Amino acid sequence: MAVTYKKLWKILIDKDMKKKDLQSLAGISAASITKLGKNENVNMDIIEKICIALKCDVSDILEITEDE
């Protein structure tokens, strides 16, 4: 199983936001943004901060996929 954050990047595009904007709004580090960009696992605290900042649910920003 793998995690993909494609939904998060789609939300940012729809809201005309950059990754740097999300970083500031959610109060997360550049390292966390980098991990998200690489579809790496991040702490649930980071996911929670993003969801609060974007006023969305976890399922709106990430998806669990099958390993290929």
CHARMM-style PDB file with segment names, atoms N, HN, CA, C and O in Angstrom:
ATOM      1  N   MET     1       0.842  -1.186   0.000  1.00  0.00      PROA
ATOM      2  CA  MET     1       0.000   0.000   0.000  1.00  0.00      PROA
ATOM      3  C   MET     1       0.884   1.246   0.000  1.00  0.00      PROA
ATOM      4  O   MET     1       1.936   1.297   0.639  1.00  0.00      PROA
ATOM      5  N   ALA     2       0.421   2.226  -0.730  1.00  0.00      PROA
ATOM      6  HN  ALA     2      -0.433   2.184  -1.249  1.00  0.00      PROA
ATOM      7  CA  ALA     2       1.156   3.488  -0.825  1.00  0.00      PROA
ATOM      8  C   ALA     2       0.173   4.649  -0.687  1.00  0.00      PROA
ATOM      9  O   ALA     2      -1.030   4.503  -0.905  1.00  0.00      PROA
ATOM     10  N   VAL     3       0.714   5.784  -0.323  1.00  0.00      PROA
ATOM     11  HN  VAL     3       1.691   5.902  -0.146  1.00  0.00      PROA
ATOM     12  CA  VAL     3      -0.106   6.987  -0.162  1.00  0.00      PROA
ATOM     13  C   VAL     3       0.197   7.936  -1.313  1.00  0.00      PROA
ATOM     14  O   VAL     3       1.353   8.107  -1.699  1.00  0.00      PROA
ATOM     15  N   THR     4      -0.852   8.554  -1.860  1.00  0.00      PROA
ATOM     16  HN  THR     4      -1.792   8.415  -1.546  1.00  0.00      PROA
ATOM     17  CA  THR     4      -0.662   9.575  -2.877  1.00  0.00      PROA
ATOM     18  C   THR     4      -1.413  10.836  -2.443  1.00  0.00      PROA
ATOM     19  O   THR     4      -2.507  10.769  -1.883  1.00  0.00      PROA
ATOM     20  N   TYR     5      -0.800  11.974  -2.717  1.00  0.00      PROA
ATOM     21  HN  TYR     5       0.088  12.028  -3.172  1.00  0.00      PROA
ATOM     22  CA  TYR     5      -1.382  13.261  -2.315  1.00  0.00      PROA
ATOM     23  C   TYR     5      -1.861  14.054  -3.532  1.00  0.00      PROA
ATOM     24  O   TYR     5      -1.939  15.282  -3.481  1.00  0.00      PROA
ATOM     25  N   LYS     6      -2.181  13.357  -4.626  1.00  0.00      PROA
ATOM     26  HN  LYS     6      -2.118  12.360  -4.667  1.00  0.00      PROA
ATOM     27  CA  LYS     6      -2.640  14.036  -5.844  1.00  0.00      PROA
ATOM     28  C   LYS     6      -3.850  14.918  -5.566  1.00  0.00      PROA
ATOM     29  O   LYS     6      -3.978  16.005  -6.130  1.00  0.00      PROA
ATOM     30  N   LYS     7      -4.728  14.451  -4.706  1.00  0.00      PROA
ATOM     31  HN  LYS     7      -4.625  13.568  -4.248  1.00  0.00      PROA
ATOM     32  CA  LYS     7      -5.925  15.230  -4.371  1.00  0.00      PROA
ATOM     33  C   LYS     7      -5.553  16.563  -3.709  1.00  0.00      PROA
ATOM     34  O   LYS     7      -6.202  17.582  -3.944  1.00  0.00      PROA
ATOM     35  N   LEU     8      -4.515  16.542  -2.890  1.00  0.00      PROA
ATOM     36  HN  LEU     8      -3.988  15.714  -2.699  1.00  0.00      PROA
ATOM     37  CA  LEU     8      -4.055  17.773  -2.230  1.00  0.00      PROA
ATOM     38  C   LEU     8      -3.586  18.781  -3.271  1.00  0.00      PROA
ATOM     39  O   LEU     8      -3.945  19.956  -3.204  1.00  0.00      PROA
ATOM     40  N   TRP     9      -2.787  18.329  -4.231  1.00  0.00      PROA
ATOM     41  HN  TRP     9      -2.495  17.374  -4.286  1.00  0.00      PROA
ATOM     42  CA  TRP     9      -2.245  19.234  -5.242  1.00  0.00      PROA
ATOM     43  C   TRP     9      -3.376  19.773  -6.117  1.00  0.00      PROA
ATOM     44  O   TRP     9      -3.317  20.918  -6.566  1.00  0.00      PROA
ATOM     45  N   LYS    10      -4.401  18.962  -6.360  1.00  0.00      PROA
ATOM     46  HN  LYS    10      -4.449  18.032  -5.995  1.00  0.00      PROA
ATOM     47  CA  LYS    10      -5.567  19.426  -7.132  1.00  0.00      PROA
ATOM     48  C   LYS    10      -6.293  20.538  -6.372  1.00  0.00      PROA
ATOM     49  O   LYS    10      -6.701  21.537  -6.963  1.00  0.00      PROA
ATOM     50  N   ILE    11      -6.451  20.357  -5.063  1.00  0.00      PROA
ATOM     51  HN  ILE    11      -6.120  19.545  -4.583  1.00  0.00      PROA
ATOM     52  CA  ILE    11      -7.099  21.392  -4.240  1.00  0.00      PROA
ATOM     53  C   ILE    11      -6.308  22.697  -4.313  1.00  0.00      PROA
ATOM     54  O   ILE    11      -6.887  23.774  -4.453  1.00  0.00      PROA
ATOM     55  N   LEU    12      -4.985  22.593  -4.219  1.00  0.00      PROA
ATOM     56  HN  LEU    12      -4.515  21.718  -4.105  1.00  0.00      PROA
ATOM     57  CA  LEU    12      -4.155  23.799  -4.279  1.00  0.00      PROA
ATOM     58  C   LEU    12      -4.324  24.505  -5.619  1.00  0.00      PROA
ATOM     59  O   LEU    12      -4.397  25.733  -5.666  1.00  0.00      PROA
ATOM     60  N   ILE    13      -4.387  23.742  -6.705  1.00  0.00      PROA
ATOM     61  HN  ILE    13      -4.327  22.745  -6.667  1.00  0.00      PROA
ATOM     62  CA  ILE    13      -4.595  24.327  -8.032  1.00  0.00      PROA
ATOM     63  C   ILE    13      -5.954  25.017  -8.080  1.00  0.00      PROA
ATOM     64  O   ILE    13      -6.071  26.146  -8.555  1.00  0.00      PROA
ATOM     65  N   ASP    14      -6.978  24.326  -7.583  1.00  0.00      PROA
ATOM     66  HN  ASP    14      -6.882  23.409  -7.197  1.00  0.00      PROA
ATOM     67  CA  ASP    14      -8.334  24.896  -7.595  1.00  0.00      PROA
ATOM     68  C   ASP    14      -8.418  26.178  -6.774  1.00  0.00      PROA
ATOM     69  O   ASP    14      -9.174  27.086  -7.119  1.00  0.00      PROA
ATOM     70  N   LYS    15      -7.648  26.258  -5.692  1.00  0.00      PROA
ATOM     71  HN  LYS    15      -7.034  25.520  -5.412  1.00  0.00      PROA
ATOM     72  CA  LYS    15      -7.662  27.439  -4.827  1.00  0.00      PROA
ATOM     73  C   LYS    15      -6.609  28.463  -5.244  1.00  0.00      PROA
ATOM     74  O   LYS    15      -6.436  29.486  -4.582  1.00  0.00      PROA
ATOM     75  N   ASP    16      -5.905  28.186  -6.341  1.00  0.00      PROA
ATOM     76  HN  ASP    16      -6.045  27.354  -6.879  1.00  0.00      PROA
ATOM     77  CA  ASP    16      -4.841  29.062  -6.843  1.00  0.00      PROA
ATOM     78  C   ASP    16      -3.803  29.339  -5.757  1.00  0.00      PROA
ATOM     79  O   ASP    16      -3.392  30.478  -5.538  1.00  0.00      PROA
ATOM     80  N   MET    17      -3.392  28.261  -5.083  1.00  0.00      PROA
ATOM     81  HN  MET    17      -3.726  27.335  -5.260  1.00  0.00      PROA
ATOM     82  CA  MET    17      -2.388  28.357  -4.019  1.00  0.00      PROA
ATOM     83  C   MET    17      -1.106  27.657  -4.439  1.00  0.00      PROA
ATOM     84  O   MET    17      -1.130  26.695  -5.207  1.00  0.00      PROA
ATOM     85  N   LYS    18       0.000  28.146  -3.931  1.00  0.00      PROA
ATOM     86  HN  LYS    18       0.020  28.927  -3.307  1.00  0.00      PROA
ATOM     87  CA  LYS    18       1.289  27.486  -4.136  1.00  0.00      PROA
ATOM     88  C   LYS    18       1.602  26.640  -2.896  1.00  0.00      PROA
ATOM     89  O   LYS    18       0.978  26.802  -1.847  1.00  0.00      PROA
ATOM     90  N   LYS    19       2.562  25.751  -3.032  1.00  0.00      PROA
ATOM     91  HN  LYS    19       3.069  25.619  -3.884  1.00  0.00      PROA
ATOM     92  CA  LYS    19       2.973  24.926  -1.893  1.00  0.00      PROA
ATOM     93  C   LYS    19       3.459  25.816  -0.746  1.00  0.00      PROA
ATOM     94  O   LYS    19       3.229  25.511   0.424  1.00  0.00      PROA
ATOM     95  N   LYS    20       4.125  26.905  -1.088  1.00  0.00      PROA
ATOM     96  HN  LYS    20       4.312  27.152  -2.039  1.00  0.00      PROA
ATOM     97  CA  LYS    20       4.634  27.837  -0.073  1.00  0.00      PROA
ATOM     98  C   LYS    20       3.464  28.477   0.693  1.00  0.00      PROA
ATOM     99  O   LYS    20       3.563  28.720   1.896  1.00  0.00      PROA
ATOM    100  N   ASP    21       2.360  28.745  -0.013  1.00  0.00      PROA
ATOM    101  HN  ASP    21       2.279  28.547  -0.990  1.00  0.00      PROA
ATOM    102  CA  ASP    21       1.169  29.298   0.636  1.00  0.00      PROA
ATOM    103  C   ASP    21       0.605  28.296   1.642  1.00  0.00      PROA
ATOM    104  O   ASP    21       0.239  28.658   2.760  1.00  0.00      PROA
ATOM    105  N   LEU    22       0.542  27.045   1.228  1.00  0.00      PROA
ATOM    106  HN  LEU    22       0.839  26.752   0.319  1.00  0.00      PROA
ATOM    107  CA  LEU    22       0.041  25.990   2.122  1.00  0.00      PROA
ATOM    108  C   LEU    22       0.942  25.870   3.341  1.00  0.00      PROA
ATOM    109  O   LEU    22       0.458  25.737   4.465  1.00  0.00      PROA
ATOM    110  N   GLN    23       2.241  25.918   3.122  1.00  0.00      PROA
ATOM    111  HN  GLN    23       2.634  26.027   2.209  1.00  0.00      PROA
ATOM    112  CA  GLN    23       3.202  25.820   4.225  1.00  0.00      PROA
ATOM    113  C   GLN    23       2.943  26.904   5.263  1.00  0.00      PROA
ATOM    114  O   GLN    23       2.916  26.620   6.461  1.00  0.00      PROA
ATOM    115  N   SER    24       2.755  28.138   4.819  1.00  0.00      PROA
ATOM    116  HN  SER    24       2.777  28.368   3.846  1.00  0.00      PROA
ATOM    117  CA  SER    24       2.502  29.247   5.735  1.00  0.00      PROA
ATOM    118  C   SER    24       1.143  29.125   6.416  1.00  0.00      PROA
ATOM    119  O   SER    24       1.031  29.297   7.629  1.00  0.00      PROA
ATOM    120  N   LEU    25       0.110  28.826   5.625  1.00  0.00      PROA
ATOM    121  HN  LEU    25       0.201  28.686   4.639  1.00  0.00      PROA
ATOM    122  CA  LEU    25      -1.249  28.745   6.144  1.00  0.00      PROA
ATOM    123  C   LEU    25      -1.406  27.634   7.184  1.00  0.00      PROA
ATOM    124  O   LEU    25      -2.064  27.815   8.208  1.00  0.00      PROA
ATOM    125  N   ALA    26      -0.793  26.482   6.904  1.00  0.00      PROA
ATOM    126  HN  ALA    26      -0.258  26.335   6.072  1.00  0.00      PROA
ATOM    127  CA  ALA    26      -0.927  25.334   7.801  1.00  0.00      PROA
ATOM    128  C   ALA    26       0.122  25.325   8.914  1.00  0.00      PROA
ATOM    129  O   ALA    26      -0.014  24.579   9.884  1.00  0.00      PROA
ATOM    130  N   GLY    27       1.157  26.140   8.783  1.00  0.00      PROA
ATOM    131  HN  GLY    27       1.267  26.746   7.995  1.00  0.00      PROA
ATOM    132  CA  GLY    27       2.209  26.166   9.795  1.00  0.00      PROA
ATOM    133  C   GLY    27       3.038  24.897   9.814  1.00  0.00      PROA
ATOM    134  O   GLY    27       3.369  24.369  10.875  1.00  0.00      PROA
ATOM    135  N   ILE    28       3.373  24.410   8.608  1.00  0.00      PROA
ATOM    136  HN  ILE    28       3.105  24.839   7.746  1.00  0.00      PROA
ATOM    137  CA  ILE    28       4.186  23.191   8.506  1.00  0.00      PROA
ATOM    138  C   ILE    28       5.528  23.535   7.865  1.00  0.00      PROA
ATOM    139  O   ILE    28       5.684  24.596   7.260  1.00  0.00      PROA
ATOM    140  N   SER    29       6.477  22.642   8.001  1.00  0.00      PROA
ATOM    141  HN  SER    29       6.350  21.780   8.492  1.00  0.00      PROA
ATOM    142  CA  SER    29       7.834  22.902   7.520  1.00  0.00      PROA
ATOM    143  C   SER    29       7.982  22.626   6.024  1.00  0.00      PROA
ATOM    144  O   SER    29       7.169  21.928   5.418  1.00  0.00      PROA
ATOM    145  N   ALA    30       9.033  23.188   5.455  1.00  0.00      PROA
ATOM    146  HN  ALA    30       9.694  23.755   5.947  1.00  0.00      PROA
ATOM    147  CA  ALA    30       9.360  22.933   4.050  1.00  0.00      PROA
ATOM    148  C   ALA    30       9.679  21.452   3.851  1.00  0.00      PROA
ATOM    149  O   ALA    30       9.395  20.891   2.792  1.00  0.00      PROA
ATOM    150  N   ALA    31      10.265  20.823   4.862  1.00  0.00      PROA
ATOM    151  HN  ALA    31      10.496  21.279   5.722  1.00  0.00      PROA
ATOM    152  CA  ALA    31      10.586  19.390   4.775  1.00  0.00      PROA
ATOM    153  C   ALA    31       9.309  18.559   4.634  1.00  0.00      PROA
ATOM    154  O   ALA    31       9.281  17.571   3.900  1.00  0.00      PROA
ATOM    155  N   SER    32       8.260  18.967   5.340  1.00  0.00      PROA
ATOM    156  HN  SER    32       8.284  19.770   5.936  1.00  0.00      PROA
ATOM    157  CA  SER    32       6.982  18.254   5.233  1.00  0.00      PROA
ATOM    158  C   SER    32       6.393  18.406   3.841  1.00  0.00      PROA
ATOM    159  O   SER    32       5.858  17.445   3.289  1.00  0.00      PROA
ATOM    160  N   ILE    33       6.483  19.595   3.265  1.00  0.00      PROA
ATOM    161  HN  ILE    33       6.918  20.376   3.713  1.00  0.00      PROA
ATOM    162  CA  ILE    33       5.995  19.830   1.905  1.00  0.00      PROA
ATOM    163  C   ILE    33       6.772  18.957   0.922  1.00  0.00      PROA
ATOM    164  O   ILE    33       6.192  18.400  -0.011  1.00  0.00      PROA
ATOM    165  N   THR    34       8.074  18.839   1.130  1.00  0.00      PROA
ATOM    166  HN  THR    34       8.545  19.291   1.888  1.00  0.00      PROA
ATOM    167  CA  THR    34       8.911  18.004   0.277  1.00  0.00      PROA
ATOM    168  C   THR    34       8.477  16.543   0.368  1.00  0.00      PROA
ATOM    169  O   THR    34       8.356  15.863  -0.651  1.00  0.00      PROA
ATOM    170  N   LYS    35       8.244  16.061   1.586  1.00  0.00      PROA
ATOM    171  HN  LYS    35       8.342  16.613   2.414  1.00  0.00      PROA
ATOM    172  CA  LYS    35       7.782  14.675   1.769  1.00  0.00      PROA
ATOM    173  C   LYS    35       6.450  14.446   1.061  1.00  0.00      PROA
ATOM    174  O   LYS    35       6.254  13.418   0.413  1.00  0.00      PROA
ATOM    175  N   LEU    36       5.543  15.399   1.186  1.00  0.00      PROA
ATOM    176  HN  LEU    36       5.701  16.235   1.712  1.00  0.00      PROA
ATOM    177  CA  LEU    36       4.247  15.286   0.521  1.00  0.00      PROA
ATOM    178  C   LEU    36       4.434  15.218  -0.991  1.00  0.00      PROA
ATOM    179  O   LEU    36       3.771  14.437  -1.674  1.00  0.00      PROA
ATOM    180  N   GLY    37       5.342  16.042  -1.504  1.00  0.00      PROA
ATOM    181  HN  GLY    37       5.880  16.676  -0.950  1.00  0.00      PROA
ATOM    182  CA  GLY    37       5.617  16.062  -2.938  1.00  0.00      PROA
ATOM    183  C   GLY    37       6.173  14.757  -3.460  1.00  0.00      PROA
ATOM    184  O   GLY    37       6.003  14.429  -4.634  1.00  0.00      PROA
ATOM    185  N   LYS    38       6.837  14.010  -2.594  1.00  0.00      PROA
ATOM    186  HN  LYS    38       6.974  14.277  -1.640  1.00  0.00      PROA
ATOM    187  CA  LYS    38       7.411  12.711  -2.962  1.00  0.00      PROA
ATOM    188  C   LYS    38       6.496  11.551  -2.593  1.00  0.00      PROA
ATOM    189  O   LYS    38       6.890  10.389  -2.695  1.00  0.00      PROA
ATOM    190  N   ASN    39       5.256  11.868  -2.159  1.00  0.00      PROA
ATOM    191  HN  ASN    39       4.936  12.812  -2.077  1.00  0.00      PROA
ATOM    192  CA  ASN    39       4.294  10.853  -1.715  1.00  0.00      PROA
ATOM    193  C   ASN    39       4.846   9.976  -0.591  1.00  0.00      PROA
ATOM    194  O   ASN    39       4.562   8.780  -0.522  1.00  0.00      PROA
ATOM    195  N   GLU    40       5.636  10.589   0.284  1.00  0.00      PROA
ATOM    196  HN  GLU    40       5.867  11.561   0.228  1.00  0.00      PROA
ATOM    197  CA  GLU    40       6.171   9.867   1.436  1.00  0.00      PROA
ATOM    198  C   GLU    40       5.224  10.042   2.622  1.00  0.00      PROA
ATOM    199  O   GLU    40       4.419  10.973   2.654  1.00  0.00      PROA
ATOM    200  N   ASN    41       5.328   9.146   3.583  1.00  0.00      PROA
ATOM    201  HN  ASN    41       5.982   8.390   3.557  1.00  0.00      PROA
ATOM    202  CA  ASN    41       4.480   9.230   4.769  1.00  0.00      PROA
ATOM    203  C   ASN    41       4.867  10.437   5.617  1.00  0.00      PROA
ATOM    204  O   ASN    41       6.047  10.734   5.804  1.00  0.00      PROA
ATOM    205  N   VAL    42       3.850  11.121   6.123  1.00  0.00      PROA
ATOM    206  HN  VAL    42       2.892  10.880   5.971  1.00  0.00      PROA
ATOM    207  CA  VAL    42       4.065  12.226   7.050  1.00  0.00      PROA
ATOM    208  C   VAL    42       3.243  11.966   8.302  1.00  0.00      PROA
ATOM    209  O   VAL    42       2.300  11.175   8.287  1.00  0.00      PROA
ATOM    210  N   ASN    43       3.604  12.628   9.367  1.00  0.00      PROA
ATOM    211  HN  ASN    43       4.370  13.271   9.379  1.00  0.00      PROA
ATOM    212  CA  ASN    43       2.919  12.500  10.645  1.00  0.00      PROA
ATOM    213  C   ASN    43       1.460  12.947  10.514  1.00  0.00      PROA
ATOM    214  O   ASN    43       1.155  13.861   9.748  1.00  0.00      PROA
ATOM    215  N   MET    44       0.578  12.313  11.249  1.00  0.00      PROA
ATOM    216  HN  MET    44       0.825  11.571  11.871  1.00  0.00      PROA
ATOM    217  CA  MET    44      -0.843  12.683  11.209  1.00  0.00      PROA
ATOM    218  C   MET    44      -1.065  14.117  11.681  1.00  0.00      PROA
ATOM    219  O   MET    44      -2.050  14.744  11.290  1.00  0.00      PROA
ATOM    220  N   ASP    45      -0.179  14.641  12.504  1.00  0.00      PROA
ATOM    221  HN  ASP    45       0.621  14.132  12.821  1.00  0.00      PROA
ATOM    222  CA  ASP    45      -0.289  16.043  12.929  1.00  0.00      PROA
ATOM    223  C   ASP    45      -0.203  16.977  11.715  1.00  0.00      PROA
ATOM    224  O   ASP    45      -0.901  17.989  11.648  1.00  0.00      PROA
ATOM    225  N   ILE    46       0.651  16.627  10.771  1.00  0.00      PROA
ATOM    226  HN  ILE    46       1.218  15.805  10.825  1.00  0.00      PROA
ATOM    227  CA  ILE    46       0.812  17.427   9.551  1.00  0.00      PROA
ATOM    228  C   ILE    46      -0.476  17.365   8.729  1.00  0.00      PROA
ATOM    229  O   ILE    46      -0.973  18.385   8.254  1.00  0.00      PROA
ATOM    230  N   ILE    47      -1.006  16.150   8.570  1.00  0.00      PROA
ATOM    231  HN  ILE    47      -0.603  15.321   8.956  1.00  0.00      PROA
ATOM    232  CA  ILE    47      -2.256  15.970   7.823  1.00  0.00      PROA
ATOM    233  C   ILE    47      -3.380  16.777   8.481  1.00  0.00      PROA
ATOM    234  O   ILE    47      -4.172  17.426   7.798  1.00  0.00      PROA
ATOM    235  N   GLU    48      -3.436  16.727   9.805  1.00  0.00      PROA
ATOM    236  HN  GLU    48      -2.792  16.199  10.359  1.00  0.00      PROA
ATOM    237  CA  GLU    48      -4.470  17.464  10.546  1.00  0.00      PROA
ATOM    238  C   GLU    48      -4.342  18.974  10.307  1.00  0.00      PROA
ATOM    239  O   GLU    48      -5.343  19.651  10.071  1.00  0.00      PROA
ATOM    240  N   LYS    49      -3.126  19.495  10.367  1.00  0.00      PROA
ATOM    241  HN  LYS    49      -2.313  18.945  10.559  1.00  0.00      PROA
ATOM    242  CA  LYS    49      -2.910  20.927  10.147  1.00  0.00      PROA
ATOM    243  C   LYS    49      -3.344  21.339   8.743  1.00  0.00      PROA
ATOM    244  O   LYS    49      -3.941  22.401   8.558  1.00  0.00      PROA
ATOM    245  N   ILE    50      -3.044  20.497   7.757  1.00  0.00      PROA
ATOM    246  HN  ILE    50      -2.560  19.635   7.907  1.00  0.00      PROA
ATOM    247  CA  ILE    50      -3.436  20.794   6.378  1.00  0.00      PROA
ATOM    248  C   ILE    50      -4.956  20.798   6.245  1.00  0.00      PROA
ATOM    249  O   ILE    50      -5.532  21.692   5.625  1.00  0.00      PROA
ATOM    250  N   CYS    51      -5.594  19.795   6.830  1.00  0.00      PROA
ATOM    251  HN  CYS    51      -5.126  19.069   7.333  1.00  0.00      PROA
ATOM    252  CA  CYS    51      -7.057  19.700   6.766  1.00  0.00      PROA
ATOM    253  C   CYS    51      -7.727  20.903   7.429  1.00  0.00      PROA
ATOM    254  O   CYS    51      -8.713  21.429   6.914  1.00  0.00      PROA
ATOM    255  N   ILE    52      -7.197  21.330   8.554  1.00  0.00      PROA
ATOM    256  HN  ILE    52      -6.396  20.902   8.973  1.00  0.00      PROA
ATOM    257  CA  ILE    52      -7.753  22.498   9.242  1.00  0.00      PROA
ATOM    258  C   ILE    52      -7.552  23.752   8.381  1.00  0.00      PROA
ATOM    259  O   ILE    52      -8.472  24.555   8.224  1.00  0.00      PROA
ATOM    260  N   ALA    53      -6.356  23.912   7.832  1.00  0.00      PROA
ATOM    261  HN  ALA    53      -5.609  23.260   7.959  1.00  0.00      PROA
ATOM    262  CA  ALA    53      -6.047  25.090   7.022  1.00  0.00      PROA
ATOM    263  C   ALA    53      -6.913  25.162   5.770  1.00  0.00      PROA
ATOM    264  O   ALA    53      -7.360  26.240   5.378  1.00  0.00      PROA
ATOM    265  N   LEU    54      -7.149  24.006   5.143  1.00  0.00      PROA
ATOM    266  HN  LEU    54      -6.786  23.130   5.461  1.00  0.00      PROA
ATOM    267  CA  LEU    54      -7.922  23.978   3.895  1.00  0.00      PROA
ATOM    268  C   LEU    54      -9.409  23.710   4.131  1.00  0.00      PROA
ATOM    269  O   LEU    54     -10.199  23.676   3.187  1.00  0.00      PROA
ATOM    270  N   LYS    55      -9.783  23.518   5.408  1.00  0.00      PROA
ATOM    271  HN  LYS    55      -9.141  23.545   6.174  1.00  0.00      PROA
ATOM    272  CA  LYS    55     -11.174  23.223   5.766  1.00  0.00      PROA
ATOM    273  C   LYS    55     -11.705  22.032   4.967  1.00  0.00      PROA
ATOM    274  O   LYS    55     -12.733  22.116   4.295  1.00  0.00      PROA
ATOM    275  N   CYS    56     -10.973  20.924   5.062  1.00  0.00      PROA
ATOM    276  HN  CYS    56     -10.138  20.855   5.608  1.00  0.00      PROA
ATOM    277  CA  CYS    56     -11.358  19.720   4.336  1.00  0.00      PROA
ATOM    278  C   CYS    56     -11.130  18.490   5.207  1.00  0.00      PROA
ATOM    279  O   CYS    56     -10.657  18.600   6.338  1.00  0.00      PROA
ATOM    280  N   ASP    57     -11.468  17.330   4.677  1.00  0.00      PROA
ATOM    281  HN  ASP    57     -11.852  17.241   3.758  1.00  0.00      PROA
ATOM    282  CA  ASP    57     -11.325  16.068   5.376  1.00  0.00      PROA
ATOM    283  C   ASP    57     -10.074  15.347   4.858  1.00  0.00      PROA
ATOM    284  O   ASP    57      -9.566  15.663   3.782  1.00  0.00      PROA
ATOM    285  N   VAL    58      -9.593  14.390   5.626  1.00  0.00      PROA
ATOM    286  HN  VAL    58     -10.006  14.133   6.500  1.00  0.00      PROA
ATOM    287  CA  VAL    58      -8.399  13.628   5.241  1.00  0.00      PROA
ATOM    288  C   VAL    58      -8.583  12.989   3.863  1.00  0.00      PROA
ATOM    289  O   VAL    58      -7.668  13.004   3.040  1.00  0.00      PROA
ATOM    290  N   SER    59      -9.761  12.432   3.619  1.00  0.00      PROA
ATOM    291  HN  SER    59     -10.505  12.420   4.288  1.00  0.00      PROA
ATOM    292  CA  SER    59     -10.012  11.757   2.338  1.00  0.00      PROA
ATOM    293  C   SER    59     -10.001  12.729   1.156  1.00  0.00      PROA
ATOM    294  O   SER    59      -9.912  12.306   0.004  1.00  0.00      PROA
ATOM    295  N   ASP    60     -10.092  14.035   1.443  1.00  0.00      PROA
ATOM    296  HN  ASP    60     -10.164  14.379   2.379  1.00  0.00      PROA
ATOM    297  CA  ASP    60     -10.044  15.040   0.383  1.00  0.00      PROA
ATOM    298  C   ASP    60      -8.622  15.319  -0.093  1.00  0.00      PROA
ATOM    299  O   ASP    60      -8.428  15.861  -1.182  1.00  0.00      PROA
ATOM    300  N   ILE    61      -7.617  14.950   0.721  1.00  0.00      PROA
ATOM    301  HN  ILE    61      -7.775  14.509   1.605  1.00  0.00      PROA
ATOM    302  CA  ILE    61      -6.243  15.309   0.352  1.00  0.00      PROA
ATOM    303  C   ILE    61      -5.321  14.118   0.100  1.00  0.00      PROA
ATOM    304  O   ILE    61      -4.262  14.275  -0.508  1.00  0.00      PROA
ATOM    305  N   LEU    62      -5.711  12.934   0.560  1.00  0.00      PROA
ATOM    306  HN  LEU    62      -6.571  12.806   1.054  1.00  0.00      PROA
ATOM    307  CA  LEU    62      -4.845  11.784   0.313  1.00  0.00      PROA
ATOM    308  C   LEU    62      -5.646  10.563  -0.078  1.00  0.00      PROA
ATOM    309  O   LEU    62      -6.848  10.468   0.168  1.00  0.00      PROA
ATOM    310  N   GLU    63      -4.936   9.629  -0.695  1.00  0.00      PROA
ATOM    311  HN  GLU    63      -3.959   9.706  -0.895  1.00  0.00      PROA
ATOM    312  CA  GLU    63      -5.568   8.411  -1.158  1.00  0.00      PROA
ATOM    313  C   GLU    63      -4.588   7.260  -0.957  1.00  0.00      PROA
ATOM    314  O   GLU    63      -3.386   7.406  -1.177  1.00  0.00      PROA
ATOM    315  N   ILE    64      -5.111   6.129  -0.543  1.00  0.00      PROA
ATOM    316  HN  ILE    64      -6.088   6.010  -0.364  1.00  0.00      PROA
ATOM    317  CA  ILE    64      -4.291   4.925  -0.390  1.00  0.00      PROA
ATOM    318  C   ILE    64      -4.396   4.136  -1.686  1.00  0.00      PROA
ATOM    319  O   ILE    64      -5.496   3.854  -2.161  1.00  0.00      PROA
ATOM    320  N   THR    65      -3.260   3.784  -2.250  1.00  0.00      PROA
ATOM    321  HN  THR    65      -2.366   4.013  -1.864  1.00  0.00      PROA
ATOM    322  CA  THR    65      -3.250   3.049  -3.520  1.00  0.00      PROA
ATOM    323  C   THR    65      -2.519   1.724  -3.356  1.00  0.00      PROA
ATOM    324  O   THR    65      -1.764   1.524  -2.405  1.00  0.00      PROA
ATOM    325  N   GLU    66      -2.759   0.837  -4.291  1.00  0.00      PROA
ATOM    326  HN  GLU    66      -3.372   1.000  -5.064  1.00  0.00      PROA
ATOM    327  CA  GLU    66      -2.066  -0.444  -4.313  1.00  0.00      PROA
ATOM    328  C   GLU    66      -0.643  -0.243  -4.839  1.00  0.00      PROA
ATOM    329  O   GLU    66      -0.425   0.530  -5.772  1.00  0.00      PROA
ATOM    330  N   ASP    67       0.319  -0.938  -4.240  1.00  0.00      PROA
ATOM    331  HN  ASP    67       0.142  -1.566  -3.482  1.00  0.00      PROA
ATOM    332  CA  ASP    67       1.683  -0.917  -4.764  1.00  0.00      PROA
ATOM    333  C   ASP    67       1.689  -1.652  -6.090  1.00  0.00      PROA
ATOM    334  O   ASP    67       1.034  -2.683  -6.246  1.00  0.00      PROA
ATOM    335  N   GLU    68       2.432  -1.116  -7.040  1.00  0.00      PROA
ATOM    336  HN  GLU    68       2.964  -0.279  -6.914  1.00  0.00      PROA
ATOM    337  CA  GLU    68       2.494  -1.780  -8.334  1.00  0.00      PROA
ATOM    338  C   GLU    68       3.804  -2.503  -8.520  1.00  0.00      PROA
ATOM    339  OT1 GLU    68       4.026  -3.121  -9.561  1.00  0.00      PROA
TER     340      GLU     68
END
